[in-house]
Amino acid sequence: MISADTGFWVALLDRRDNLHLKVRDYATSIDEPLITTLPVVTEVCYLLQTRCGAQYSAEFLLAQGDGLFQLFMIGENEFPKMASLMHKYADLPMDLADADASLILLAEYLGHGRIVSTDKRDFHAYRWENHYPFVNLLEDL
């Protein structure tokens, strides 16, 4: 499974995004399931609704049921861990609304940091399990 960040989804679904064509071409080559978190889904829906309209947000949600991605659920017992990550990376900054803390938890659950993200700055700095780097599969876009 490959973790998917907000920027990947927005670039994939918003035809006006600068990276749309490159991300779309890359997405057609992925032969593994994609997985993401509810904070990412929330952020994607907000951005798609703002940029493209409510229909795009609704279609994204429906696409999950069609198998576009799997959803990693974060329980309330994970909130202290996310708060700790938000403190650790406050200089970037990291918050729950930008979903990055949830993606670190997802990497720890999966046991790897393979991700598709258009965010080249933050995912260079983040570490899962405090020392493993992420591998951004979109690094060369």
Helices and strands as residue ranges (DSSP letters): E 2-4, H 6-13, H 20-29, E 34-37, H 38-51, H 54-65, E 70-72, G 76-78, H 79-88, G 96-98, H 100-110, E 114-116, H 122-125, E 127-128, E 132-133, E 135-136
